[in-house]
Amino acid sequence: MSEPKAPTPAPGDTYKGWLFKWTNYIKGYQRRWFVLSNGLLSYYRTQAEMGHTCRGTINLATANIAVEDSCNFVISNGGTQTYHLKASSEVERQRWITALELAKAKAFRMQAESDDSGDESTPPAAGQGGGARNSEVQSTLRTLGSKVEDLSTCNDLIAKHGSALQRSLSELEGVRLGGETSEKIRQVTERATLFRITSNAMINACRDFLALAQAHSKRWQKALQAEREQRVRLEETLEQLAKQHNHLERAFRGATVLPPSQSNPAIDSKGSVPGKGDASDEDEENEFFDACEDVQEFITVPADPKYHRRSGSNVSGISSEMGMDDGTTSLDEQSMASNPESPQSQEVVPVRKRRTRIPDKPNYSLNLWSIMKNCIGKELSKIPMPVNFNEPLSMLQRLSEDLEYYELLDRGAKCQSSLEQMCYVAAFTVSSYSTTVHRTGKPFNPLLGETFELDRLQESGYRSLCEQVSHHPPAAAHHAISERGWTLRQEIALASKFRGKYLSIMPLGSIHCIFEKSNNHYTWKKVTTTVHNIIVGKLWIDQSGEIDIVNHRTGDRCHLKFAPYSYFSRDVARKVTGVVTDKDGKAHYVLSGTWDEKMECSRVMQSSRGGENGADGRQKTVYQTLKAKELWRKTPLPEGAENMYYFSTLALTLNEPEEGVAPTDSRKRPDQRLMEQGRWEEANAEKQRLEEKQRTARREREREANRSANPEEAEEVEIATEPSETTDKSGHQDSYKAMWFDRCVDPMTGEPTHIYRGGYWETKEQGNWDSCPDIF
């Protein structure tokens, strides 16, 4: 998982976090906020309740802590209080166990010291060295405390004598020269002497305090640094142990299907790739996909050492499907040749400096239920939504974000092997979802005829064009071409349903990727996106489903599975697995990773079928693989992304004003620009104006179409088609024709689609946009 690691707490620290607590057999485990402080473990329903409502507290001094399995543990005080808890991962479970044990030990010592009424006792877990260090620290603290008390006393005396001296000096100024002068001068002298003595005492105390602090500061710094390093080592060791424990469990469960020569449980940490399970996303009402355990359809184990005879070279890990000694370029070599961090790729200097920030998102509150309660069962595109739920990008710009990791296609274009090329295409497919993990804002629905160009020809060697080619249903066509030998085109129509607790978004349409050199033509479809906690709770996004990538020239295939999130699964969240096979069904590569972090591939050296395992009785395939190689890793978000709609570096530049673009470009959309500037009320008014203008244009097109078909009935048709709602429901065919795309039947898939006809970039060079419609 990509979540930040919580530090292992030291004794006395407050530890907080989310855990799942068992409530009853109806509700099961529920997410609760737990706080560990001063030997007490308390929990709340939300973090906001910490100030006023505590749901329960248990004293750890007399509590028993027991571990049930990899993620579950139980805390009981031997009486009526028993907490059955579940962590999100084994590592998080172990952090909580460590924090609880430390807090319990400290609470026990405090209770023992209180009962003994000052009797000194050695802590149960401390050795002689620890007791000596503790005694030294206590002695130093007592010395420092006494010096602080001396400073405080001297400060009071200085203040007292200073006031008296000030009064004497004031009296001296008002005294005439005479008999009283000598007496007053004597008093001033005495008080000045007392003040000097006290000041010297304070100076000496400060000097002693400073010398003592300087003498111990270096030793304390070294001790603190040593403790920090030890904590880091313990965290790393704990994480490794948790991973090894998890892999050993998987190896034990699949031991019966391993060949006799491969029964070694010491499986490589990157070699085990869980596969297809029985959790399904076909049930629309199943929000969390609570499968108790995924049923793996295949298992990977390290290949026989005989396959590593060339382990000293870079090509030992992965080579082409032609054989191990044919000299073809390996994935490692291609990755090095096309790595964006290599000196060759750094020769390209961007001709324009792109922006790195946008205005921070304003904090506007809105009652979502008041808007959504009457929209259950409707398509998202037909729900009138204010910009409060949007992000300042259109759907065309979101579609262009698929090119965030275009380098994967650049590397794929250099591959000699179609199977290796398939691995990069699969990694590119998964990488397009990495920008969605925190992006809960809804993009603007593009207006009919709206376009968006992404010209990165000089910086990155590619440029793309999107156009909204249909409004009901909403559909966008996208065409991208690169100087490095690949073309990407797609038409995506969104079908979305609001189900009350969650929102399902089903992209329809195929994606095509063609490599110029090899003429390999790949197609695939997108998976379902689900937005959870629409009404109550924090929004979060999940991707689930299966993708089949097909190379129509060679017959190679890659089957990817996006595992749906499950509270009860032991696997890492957002997991993606896949297998690359040739036209005969023989597996060549196994893919594994997560859609929000990274993807890896392992070359398959041998495969075999095991016995029947799992509830479904299916046989599992055992793949013997070489060491996994990383294909793709997500680039970290820019600093302050949480205040900028969680935009990536590319997304921050998409709505940047640019000269020379078409008047229909999304950058020129006024409501979107106003929202980016934080003027949401004006943006809402402008959004309504544009939508009404679009409806008026649609009615006019339908009138013109009906006049052309039946000139004698034009007047009646005008009256009958006036309301836009009637027109939408009556099934009239919209006569709109796209500006830059032609509607046709895809020769590869047989589906109706829009394909780029050309002419946009030539029109841009001429600066002649007279034929573009006025949509803004």
N, C-alpha and C positions, 0 to 999 in steps of 0.2 A: 504494500500500500504506500501511497505517497504522502500520508499524513505525517506531520512533524513529530519527532521523538520527544516524549516527555522525559525530563531528567530523572534519574533515580534519586529519590529524596534522601537527605541525611536525617539523622535523628533530630526530632524537634521541628522539622519542616512541615508546612501545611501542604497536603497533596490533594488535588482536585481532579475530577474527570467524569466522563460518562461511563456508566456500566448498565448492563441489563439485569433487572431484578425480577425474580419470579413472583408473580402476584397470585394467580389462581389458575385452575385448569381451563377457564373460559378465555381469559386474556393472555395467559402465558407470561412470557418475559416482556417487561416494559422498560423503556429507556428512562433512567433516572440519573440525576446529578449528585455525585457523592463527594463529601468533603471530609478529609482526615486531618484533625487538628487536636493537639494536646491530649492524645490518647483516646479521643472519641471519634467514632465514625458516624456521620450523619448523612441523610440523603433528602433530596428535594425533587419535586417533579421537574422544575426548571431552575435555571440559575437565578431568575428573577425572584424566586421564592426565598432565597437565602436571607433576605432582610426581614421576613415576617412570618414564614410558615415552614417549620421543620416537620417532615413526615415520620422521622424516627431516628433514634440515636442508640448506639451500643458502645459500652465501655470495653476497650480492648484489654484492660489490665487482667480481667478474668475471663476473656473470650478464648474460644478454641477456633483455630483457622485450619481448614482441611481443604485439600485440592482433590477435585473429582476427576477431571480429564484435562485436555489441552487448554480449554478456555474457561471452564467452570470451577468455582470454588465456593465454600460454605463458611460462614462466620456465625458462631453460636456462643451465647454466654452461659449455656448449661441450664437456662430457665425457659422463659417464654419467647425470647428473642432469637430468631434464627433467620439469617439472610442467605438465600440461594442466589448467587451472582454469576454473571457471564461477561467476560471481556470480549473485545472485538478481535483479538488475536492472542497467540501464545505469548508473544513478547510483552504485550500490554498486561496480560494476566500476571506474568512474572514480576513486572514492575509494581503492580498493586500488592502482590504477596510480599515483596521486599519491603515496601513502605509500611504495610500492616505489621510485619514482624518487628521492624525497627520501632514503630510506635508502641507496640505491645511491650517490648523490652523496656523502653523508657518509662512507660506508665507503671510497669511492675516495679522498677527501681524507685520511682517517686513514692509509690505506695509503701514500699518496704522502709524507705528512709523516714516516712511519716510515722509508721508504726513503731520504729525503733527509737523515736524521740531524740534524734541527733546521733545515734550510734553509727559510726562509719562502717560501711560494708562494701566489699568489692563487687562490681557488677557481675552477674552470672556468666556473661559471655566474654568478660575481659580477662586477659592474661596479666602476668606480672609487669610486662613492659607497658601495657595499656594503663595499669594502675599507677605506675610511676609517672607516666606522662600526664595523667589526670591530676595527680597530686602536685606536680610542678605547675600546671596551669592554674590550679586553685590558689597556690601560694602567690603566684605572680599577680593574679586578680586581686587578692587581698592587699598586696603591697600597693598596687595602683589605686585601689579604693581609699587606702589611708592617705595617699598623697593628694588625691582629689579632695578629701575632707580637710587636709591642711590648707590647700588652696582656697577652699570655701571660707575657712575661718579667717585667713589672712585678708581675704577680700572684704569680709564684714568689718574687720578692724580698720582697714584702709579707708573704707567709706566713713566710719565713725570719726576717726582722727582727722580725715580730710575736711569734714563738715566743721569740726571744732576749729581747725586752723583757719578756715575761711571766715568764721565769725570773728576770731581774734584779729585777723587782718582788717576786717571791716571796722572793728572798734578802734584799731590803731589809726586809721585814716581820720576818724572824727575827734581824736584826742588832740588837745592843744599841747604845745611843748611846755612842760612844767614838771611838777613833782610826780604826777601819775605816769609819765612817759617811761621811766625806767621799769616800773612794775609791769606795764603792758608789754614792753619789749621782752621782758623775762618770760612772760606767759607764752608769747609767740615762739620764743626760742625752745621752750620745753615741748610744746606741742609739735613743732617742726621736727624735734629730735625723735619723739615717739613715732611720728609719721615715717621718718627715715628708717628707724629700726624695723617697723612692721613691713615696709616696702622691701627692705633687704631680705627679711624672712620669706616673703612671697617670692622674690627673685630666686632665692636659693631653692625653694620648693619646686619652682618651675624648672630650674636647671636639673635638679635630681630627676624630676618626672621625664624631662626630655632625654636625659642620658639613659634612663631605664628603657624608655620606648625605643630609642635608637639601638640599644644593645639587643633587644629582642625582635625588632621588626624584620631583620633579614631572616632569622630562624623561622619566624611565623610565616613569612612569604614562601620560604622553601617548603615548609610543612603544608601550607595551603595548596601550592602547586603539586606537591606529591599526592595529596588527597584528590585533586582534580584529575590528575593522570590516572590514578587508580580507579576512580569512578568511571572514566571513559573506557578503560580496559575491561572493567566489570560489565559495562553495558554491551560492549562488543562481544564479550564472551557469552553473556546471557542471550544475545540475539543469535549467535552461532549455535548455542545449545538448543534453543527453541526450534531453529530450522532443522538441525540434525534430528531432533526428536520427531518432528513432523515427517521428515523423509523416511526415518526408520519405521514409523507407523505405516506409511504408505507401502514401503517395501514388504513389511510383514503381511499387510492385507493382500498384496499381489504376489506373495512368495510362491503360491501354488501354481502360478502360470509361468514362472521363470524356468528356462532350460536348466538342466543340471549344472552346466558349466558356468551359468550366470546367476548362481544363487547367493552371491556375495551381497550382504546387506549394505555395504558401504557405497551407496549410490551417490553419484556426483550431485552436488547441490543444484546444478542447473540441468540435470538430466531427466528429472521426473516431470512429465508434462501430463497432468490430468486431462482427460478428454471429454467426450460428449456424455452428458448425464441425462437423467430422466426428468430434470426440472424443465418445465415448458412455460413459454409465455403466451400460449394460445388462449388461456383462460383470462378474459379481460378483467374479471372482478378480483383476481388474485393479486393483491397489491405487492406483497413482499416475496412471493415465490418461496414459501417456507418449506423447501425440501429438507428432509432430515440429513441426507447425505447424497452427494453426487455419485452416480455410477459411472466409473471411468470406462471408456470404450477401448482405450489403448494404454500401454505402459511403456516407458522408455528406460533403458538401462545402458550403462557404458558398454561400448563395443569391445570386442576381443582385442587384446594387445597387439595381435598380428596386424591390425589395421593401422597401427601407429608407428610403423617402421620408418616413416619419414617425419617423425615428430620434431626433428630439429629445424625444419623449414616452415615457412608460413603457409605452405600449401597442404600441410598434413591435416588440417582441420576440415577444409572443405575444398572440393574441386568439382569439375564438371561431371556430368553423368557419363561421359565417355570413358572414364577410368581414372585411376590414381596417378598414372605415369604419362599421361598424354600431353602434359605441358600446358594445358589451357589455363587461362587466368582464373584465380580463385576469388572467392568473395572477399577474403582478407585483402588481397592485392588491389581489387577494385575499390574497396572501401578506402584504402590508403590513397589511391590515385585520385579519387573524387571527394576526399574528405574536405569539407569547407574550411577546415583549419589548416590545410596544407599550404605551402608557399605558392603553389601554382594557382589555387583558387583565390588567394589573396591579391593576385595581380589586378583583378577587376575592382576598380574603385567606383563607388556610386557617383553618378553625375549630379545627384541631388540629395541633400541632407533631409531625411524625412523626420517628421515630428515624433517625439517620444512621450508626450503627455497630452491629455485632453482635460477640460474642466472636470473637477470632482463631481461625483453624483450627488445631487441635493438629497436631503433627508425628508422626503414627503411621505406621510402616512395615508393609507387608503383602506377602506373596508372592502376586502375582496369579495366577501360573501354577498354583500348587497348587489354586486354586479353579476356574480356567477350563479346565484341560486336559480335563476330562470333560464340558464343556458345549458343545463345538464342534458346530454344526448345530442347537442348540436355540434356542427363542425366549427373548429376554432376560427376559420376564415370568415364565418358569418356572425361572429360575436363582436359587437361594437366595443372595443377595448380602448381605454384612455392610454396616453403615453406613459403613465405611471408604471405600467407593467412592461414597457418596452426597453430596449437598449438603442442608442443612437446609431444603428446600422440597419440597412434594409436586408431582406432575404437574399437579394442578389449579391450583396457584399458578404453575407455569411456563406453563400455558395462558393464565392471566390476564395474563401479561407481554406477550402480543400487543398489549395496549392501551398499551404504553409510550409510543408516539407517536400517541396518540388525536387530537392536534391536526390531523393530516393529514385525518382524516375530518371534523373540524369545518370545515376549509377546503373540503373537497369538498362539504359540504352547502350552502355558499354559492355554488357555481358555477352559472352559468346554462347553460353548455354541458355536455352529457353527455360529450363527448370530453375536455374539461379535467378534469371530475370523474373520468374513468377514469385520468388521470395521477396524481391524488392517491391513488386506490384502489391503483394499482400501487405507488406509493412506500410506502404503508402496508403492503402485502404484503411488500415487501422489508425494511422496517424491523423486522419481527417477528423476523428472523434476526440482527439486529445484537447482541443480548444473548448469543448462543451462541458467539461467536468464541473466548472463553477458558473457557467453562463446560464443563469435561470431567467434572464430577461428575454422577452419576446421580440424578435426583429420586426421591423415595419413590413407590413404587407405591401409589396411593390404595386404601383399603379400600372394599368395596362399600357404597354409601350415604354415603360421605364427601362433604362439600360444602366450598365455599370461596366466600365473598362478598367482593367488592371494592367498597366503597361510597365513591365519590369524588364524590358528587352535589354537595356544597357547594363542594368545591375545584375540580373539573374538569367538573362537569355530567353525569357518567355513573356508572353502577353496574352490576356484573355478578355473575352467579352461575354456579358450576360444580358439577356433581355427577357422581360416578362411577356410571354407570348399568349397567355390565357389568364382570365380573371375568375371564371367559374367553370371548372375548378381552377384554383391558382396553379400555374405552371411556369417554370422558368427554364430557358435554354441557355447552355453554357458551352463555350468553345475556347480552348486554350491550345496554343502551339508554341513549341520551343525550338530554338536554333540548335539544340543539342540532340535532336532526333526523335522527339515524341510529340504526339497530339492527344489531347484529352477532350472529350465531348460528352455531354449528358443533358438530359431533360428530366427535371425533377418536379413532380406534382405531389403536394402534401395532402394526405387524408388524416384528419385529427379528430379525436373524440374526447370530450370532457366527461369523466366518470365520477365526479364528486370528490373523491379523495386524490385522484391522480389524473394525469392527462397523457394520452397516448398519441404519438405522432408517427404516422406510417409513411415514409417516402416511397413514392411510386415512380418507376422509370428505371432505365438501365444506364450504366456508366461505361463508356468505351475508352480504351487506351490503346493507341496504335504506335508501334515503334517503326520508324522509317527504315532503318538498316536491315532488320530481320523480317519486316512485314508481319510480325506477331501482332495479333488483334485480340485484346482481352476485354471481357465484359463481366460486370457484376452489378448487384443491387445493394441498396443500403439496408441496415437493420432498423428495428423500431426503437425510438427514443421515448422514454417515459419520465415525466416530471411528477415527483411524489410530493405529498404534503401540500396540496394546493390550498386547502382551507385552513388547516391548523398545523403548526410546526414550521420548521425550517425547510425550504425547498431544497431538493436534491435530485440529481439526474442519473438515470441508469440507461445503458445501452444493452439490448438483449436480442438474440436471434442468431441466424446462421447466414453465411455468405458463401456462395459458390463462385469462384473466379475461374473462368474458362478461357483457354487460349484456343481460338477457333482455327488457327493454322495447324497446330501440332496435336491438339486434343488433350494437352496437359490441363490438370485441374488442381485447384486448391480449395479445400473445404475449411472455412473458419467458423468457430463457434464462440459467440459472445455470451458468457455465462451470466444469467440474471442474478442480481444480488439476493442473498438469502441470509437471514439471521443465524441459521443453524449450520451453514457450510463452514468447513475448516479451511477452505481454499482462500487464497488472496482475493480481495474484492476487485471487480472490473477485469476479471481474467479473460484472456483470449487464447485459444489453442487452435491448431490447424495442422493439416497434413498436405504436402504437395505430392501429387501422383502423376504418372505419365498416362498416355492414352490406354495402356493395358491395365491400369489400376495399380501399378507397382509404386510403392512409397519411396520417395527420394529424400525428402526433408520433413522434419517436424518443427513446427513453429510454436512459440509460447511467449507469453508476456501479458501486459495489461494495456487497455486502450488509452490510459491516461499517463503512461510513464515510459514504456519501452517494449520492443519486440526483439526476440532472439530466434535463431534457427540452428538446427542440428542436423548434420547429414546422416541419413539412415544407411547403415552398412549391412544390416541383416534384419529380417522380420520373421516372426513365427506366430502361430495361433496357439493360444492357451486353452485350458479347460473352461468349463462353464463357471462363471463367477457373476455375482450380483443378483439382485432381485429379478431382473428381466431374463436371466438365463443366457444372455448373449456371451459369446466367446470374446475375450479380449485379445487384442494384437499386441505383441511385445516387440518393440523396436530397439535394436541395438544401435546406438548413435555415437558419433564423435562429440567432442566438447562443443558446447553451444557458442555461437558467435553473435555478437550484438549487431542488429541491422539498423535500429532506430532508437533514439532516446529523446524524450521531450525536452525542449528548450525551456528553462525557467521563465516564469512570468516577469515582466518588468517591475521595478520597485514602485510600490503604491498601487498595484493593480487592483487591490480590493476596493479602492475608492474610484476606480475607472472602469467599472462594470466587468472586472477580471479580463480585460482585453489583453491579447498577446501583442508582441511587438509589431507584427503585421497588421493586426486589427486596428491598432492605434493610428495607422496611416491610411486606412481605407477611406475614411470620410474627410481626409485633408483636402482643402480646396486646391484645384488644379486647373490651369489654363488650357484651353483648346479642347476640352471634352465636349461631348454632345449636349445640347440643351435638355435632353431627357435623362442625363446621368444622375444617379442617386445623390451625388455630392451637392447637386443644386436643388434638392428637395427641401422646401422651406421649413416644414414641420419637423423634419429630422434635424436640420441645422439648429432650430430654436431649442430643441430638447438637449442637444449636445452642449449648448451654451447655458443650460440650466433654467431657461424660461419656459417652464412646462405648461403654464396656463395658456400662453400664446401658442405654444405648439399644439395643444388640444384643439383650440379654435381653428388653427390652420389645417389640422388633420381633417376636421369635419368639412371644411371648405373644399379640400382636394377630393374627398370621397364623394361629395355631392356633385362636383364638376365631372368626376368619372362616370357617375350614374347618368348625368345628363348627356354626356357624349355617347354612352351606350344606347340610350333611347333614340338618339338621333341616327346612329348607324342602323338600328333596326327599322326605323321609319324609311330610311333611304333604301334598304334592302327590300322592304315590302312594296315601296313605290315602283321599284324596278321590276318586281315580279308581277304585280297587279296594278297597273296605273289607274284603272277605272275605280278601284276600291281604295285608293290612297287615303281619302278623307276618313272612311270608316276605320281603317287600320290605325291612323293617327290617334283616334279617340280610344281604341281598344288597347293600345300598347303604351298609354301614357304612364301608368304607375310602374316603377321599376320592379316592385315585388311581383306584380302580375307577369311581367316579362320573364323574370328569372324562373318562376314556377311553371310557365307555359311551355318551356323547352325550346324556345326560339334559338336558332343557331346564330351566334354572334358573327357578324361579317368582318370582324377585325382581321387584318393581315399584318403579320409581323414585319418589321422594317428590315431586319438583317438575317432572318432565318426563314427557310422554306419548310412548309409542312409536307411530310412524305412518309412512306413506309420504310422503316429501317431494314436495309437488305440483310443485315446480320441476324437480327432477332425477330423480324417480322412485325414489330410493334409500330404503331403510328408515333411519329416523333418530329422534332424540328431540327434541321441541320443547317449550319451556317452557310449562307450563300456567298459571302464575301462582300467587299466594298467598304466596310466601315473604316478601316485604317487609311484607305485611299481618300475617303471623304474627309477624314480628319486632317490629312496633309493639305488638302485643298481648302479646308476651312469653310466648306459649303454645307451648312446644315438646314437649308431651306425646306427640304422634304420631311424633316422631323416634325412630329405632331406637338401641339402645345398641351402638355399634360400638367404642368405646374402653374 
